[in-house]
Amino acid sequence: MAVAIGVYMAWSHGLIQAAFQSPGSAIALFFCPPFILSIAIGPTADAELALVLLVGAMVLANAFLYAGVAAGGFFVFNLMRKGSRRQA
C-alpha cells in the first residue's frame, strides 16, 4: 500500500505524468498497475470526493494485487519444499 500512496503523492505533485505520458509513468504502472486510473482524472481535480475515491481504489487494488502475488509465491514455495523433502 505504501507503493500506491507514494505513486499517488508523486503524481499529485506533478513528478509523474498520467498513465502513458512519460518514462516515470511507465515505471509507476509497473509497480502500481491501478495507476492506470490516473487517465480518468487529472492530478488537480476540483472534487475532493473524486480524489478520495481514486486514491482509495488505487491503494486497495494494489494491496490485493501484492497479496495475491505473495499468496501465489507462498504456495509455490511450499510445493517446492515438500517436493524436496520426499526426494531426500
Long-range contacts (C-beta under 8 A, 24 or more apart in sequence): 1-59, 1-62, 1-63, 3-31, 3-32, 3-62, 3-66, 4-32, 4-34, 4-35, 4-58, 4-59, 4-61, 4-62, 4-63, 5-55, 5-59, 7-31, 7-32, 7-35, 7-58, 8-55, 8-58, 8-59, 11-35, 11-38, 11-43, 12-43, 12-51, 13-43, 14-43, 18-42, 18-43, 32-58, 32-62, 33-61, 33-62, 33-65, 34-58, 34-61, 34-62, 34-65
